[in-house]
Amino acid sequence: MNPRIQIAPNGPTFSRMVYGTWRMLDDAPSAQDINRRLNLCLDLGITTIDGAEIYGGYAQEAALGAGLALSPDLRDKLELVTKSGIYIPHSTAPGRRVAHYDVTAKRLIECADAALHRLGTDRIDLFLVHRPDWLTSIDDTAEGLNALVASGKIGAAGVSNYSPNQYAALNSRMAQPLSTNQVEFSLLHMDPIFDGTFDQLQTERVRPMAWSPLAGGGLFDATSSAGKRLAEEARLIAPKYGNASLEQLAYAWVMAHPSQPLPVIGTNRLDRIESAAKAAAITLDREDWYGLWVAAKGHGIP
Ligand SMILES: NC(=O)c1ccc[n+]([C@@H]2O[C@H](COP(=O)([O-])OP(=O)(O)OC[C@H]3O[C@@H](n4cnc5c(N)ncnc54)[C@H](OP(=O)(O)O)[C@@H]3O)[C@@H](O)[C@H]2O)c1
């Protein structure tokens, strides 16, 4: 794995690729299975683990905590990221009627305390506001995040799915600037390179985290025209990159953007985690980066 990366001035230092746990419970893993996955990530140099309160039906943090607890020294070798703020009707919250966001100071502090307990740790390395909440003022959200950083319960704060304006507004109230904006970015979802998100983060010298870097598996849809074009382009350029697979080229494509996004990988398969880690060593030529762009879009550059 390439050298670790400080994701923001005064921000945390993370591995170049991040392991995501959104789908972690899909195959009903035991605590031992989760522990094995985490230890494999560690062996491969993927030391940063991304999660969220809502993942796995509000069960992911506790499951990750159980997996961590099986190797008592493991937690200190990893960086834990979690997110809060999305509330959907669920059996764990009887009476909740409407899916909504809540990123008030009160709620964020409650969530961070609960996450610490569920993860079995005394600090969260990076705590993210999962989505912007139109009904919470930036002062309210910032008050919660600033208090959490000041208390040492979280090492740093960031956001996810914020527009550049929303990011700038909240950042203006932060005692310690936000450390990331975790956004969707892949060959099939390029909005952050067009909507100012990555320009803003470069201005701030803050690294994005890129969720669904393989478009949730959509890149491999051989029935779609983009999928067919990408498979063909990957076949064409793979020999230059040690016969890299489409998934490895897709991770390399994400990491090549000058804002230096950290791909958050989502596979549950150990062989695919191993193969993903090798992508950090691939540096795409300019023309090949654009070749994949063109294959994904189905048209040339403007
Ligand atoms: N902040 C947010 O709002 C937000 C939203 C979504 C996700 N995230 C984060 O981003 C992480 C990654 O998201 P993601 O899971 O959508 O990432 P992804 O890597 O784009 O997609 C993972 C999916 O692709 C499949 N896949 C991987 N390689 C494949 C291949 N060669 N052929 C066919 N299918 C393949 C995986 O299946 P297998 O498991 O079978 O390999 C899995 O279902 C999440 O875990 C979460 O931490 C954040």
The ligand as a MOL file (V3000), in Angstrom:
LIG
                    3D

  0  0  0     0  0            999 V3000
M  V30 BEGIN CTAB
M  V30 COUNTS 48 52 0 0 0
M  V30 BEGIN ATOM
M  V30 1 N -21.3520 8.4830 2.8280 0
M  V30 2 C -22.3290 7.8740 2.2000 0
M  V30 3 O -23.4420 8.3970 2.0420 0
M  V30 4 C -22.0780 6.4950 1.6660 0
M  V30 5 C -23.0200 5.8890 0.8080 0
M  V30 6 C -22.7250 4.6100 0.3410 0
M  V30 7 C -21.5480 3.9760 0.7040 0
M  V30 8 N -20.6680 4.5920 1.5550 0 CHG=1
M  V30 9 C -19.4040 3.9490 1.9700 0
M  V30 10 O -18.7370 3.4870 0.8150 0
M  V30 11 C -18.4530 2.1150 0.9630 0
M  V30 12 C -18.3810 1.4630 -0.3700 0
M  V30 13 O -19.6340 1.5790 -1.0580 0
M  V30 14 P -20.0610 0.4040 -2.0250 0
M  V30 15 O -20.2250 -0.8490 -1.2640 0
M  V30 16 O -21.2080 0.8730 -2.8310 0 CHG=-1
M  V30 17 O -18.7130 0.3210 -2.9090 0
M  V30 18 P -18.3470 -0.3200 -4.2980 0
M  V30 19 O -16.9670 -0.8450 -4.1200 0
M  V30 20 O -18.6080 0.6510 -5.3910 0
M  V30 21 O -19.3790 -1.5140 -4.5130 0
M  V30 22 C -19.2900 -2.6970 -3.7900 0
M  V30 23 C -20.2010 -3.6960 -4.4660 0
M  V30 24 O -19.6280 -4.0400 -5.7380 0
M  V30 25 C -19.5310 -5.4470 -5.8230 0
M  V30 26 N -18.3200 -5.7850 -6.5750 0
M  V30 27 C -17.0420 -5.5050 -6.2550 0
M  V30 28 N -16.1990 -5.9980 -7.1890 0
M  V30 29 C -16.9710 -6.5980 -8.1080 0
M  V30 30 C -16.6940 -7.2820 -9.3120 0
M  V30 31 N -15.4380 -7.4510 -9.7690 0
M  V30 32 N -17.7420 -7.7710 -10.0240 0
M  V30 33 C -19.0110 -7.5950 -9.5860 0
M  V30 34 N -19.3380 -6.9540 -8.4290 0
M  V30 35 C -18.3200 -6.4500 -7.7040 0
M  V30 36 C -19.4200 -5.9260 -4.3910 0
M  V30 37 O -19.8670 -7.2730 -4.2870 0
M  V30 38 P -19.0030 -8.3470 -3.4200 0
M  V30 39 O -19.1840 -8.0030 -1.9740 0
M  V30 40 O -19.6440 -9.6610 -3.8120 0
M  V30 41 O -17.5830 -8.2500 -3.8720 0
M  V30 42 C -20.3420 -4.9760 -3.6590 0
M  V30 43 O -21.6930 -5.4190 -3.7470 0
M  V30 44 C -19.5450 1.6020 1.9030 0
M  V30 45 O -19.2030 0.4020 2.5470 0
M  V30 46 C -19.6400 2.7400 2.8630 0
M  V30 47 O -18.6100 2.6400 3.8350 0
M  V30 48 C -20.9100 5.8470 2.0320 0
M  V30 END ATOM
M  V30 BEGIN BOND
M  V30 1 1 1 2
M  V30 2 2 2 3
M  V30 3 1 2 4
M  V30 4 1 4 5
M  V30 5 2 4 48
M  V30 6 2 5 6
M  V30 7 1 6 7
M  V30 8 2 7 8
M  V30 9 1 8 9
M  V30 10 1 8 48
M  V30 11 1 9 10
M  V30 12 1 9 46
M  V30 13 1 10 11
M  V30 14 1 11 12
M  V30 15 1 11 44
M  V30 16 1 12 13
M  V30 17 1 13 14
M  V30 18 2 14 15
M  V30 19 1 14 16
M  V30 20 1 14 17
M  V30 21 1 17 18
M  V30 22 2 18 19
M  V30 23 1 18 20
M  V30 24 1 18 21
M  V30 25 1 21 22
M  V30 26 1 22 23
M  V30 27 1 23 24
M  V30 28 1 23 42
M  V30 29 1 24 25
M  V30 30 1 25 26
M  V30 31 1 25 36
M  V30 32 1 26 27
M  V30 33 1 26 35
M  V30 34 2 27 28
M  V30 35 1 28 29
M  V30 36 1 29 30
M  V30 37 2 29 35
M  V30 38 1 30 31
M  V30 39 2 30 32
M  V30 40 1 32 33
M  V30 41 2 33 34
M  V30 42 1 34 35
M  V30 43 1 36 37
M  V30 44 1 36 42
M  V30 45 1 37 38
M  V30 46 2 38 39
M  V30 47 1 38 40
M  V30 48 1 38 41
M  V30 49 1 42 43
M  V30 50 1 44 45
M  V30 51 1 44 46
M  V30 52 1 46 47
M  V30 END BOND
M  V30 END CTAB
M  END
